[in-house]
């Protein structure tokens, strides 16, 4: 079955003032939709058209650039929307303990995560991942790559990610990526991130 675009898990204006309504409408309805449409075109009639996104990620080094770019775009954005929620609080429980013990505490983690986003030249993503040894790490990837891809230079299981393509923030923040990354903490769905962490360390 062709891939489809799921609705946002919140209203387009739910993240105001940190992410504006028009950006959400364009980012989800135009950019993400285009990744879905182009992924379906790239897979149509091939031996891979019935694979899941995760299956595609695991063999990405063998697939055409159109599948890498649009499959990554679809997976990354679906993951991103689920990572967001209004009125963010903060990590708790096992995840909070792991951030304190492995990443130097919440403030240092936030600084390192924002730095990963700031130092990613051009377009890409910053990630918080669980590595194969169950430890946490912060890294970034170019374009629409992600740590699940078999060609990633920061392999792991993502539990939080932020889009640093200009289309994610330019209408509201213009070239101020740092301001966008700082505001991001106001809309992180920590319940979802914690659930992903719990699953990844099992």
Secondary structure, 3 states (H helix, E strand, C coil): CCCCCCCCCCCCCCCCCCCCHHHHHHHHHHHHHHHHHHHHHHHCCCCCCCCCHHHHHHCHHHCCHHHHHHHHHHHHHHHHHHCECCCCCCCCHHHHHHHHHHHCCHHHHHHHHHHHHHCCCCCEEEEEEECCCCCEEEEEEECCCCCCCCCCCCCCEEEEEEECCHHHCHHHHCCCHHHHHHHHHHHECHHHHHHHHHHHCC
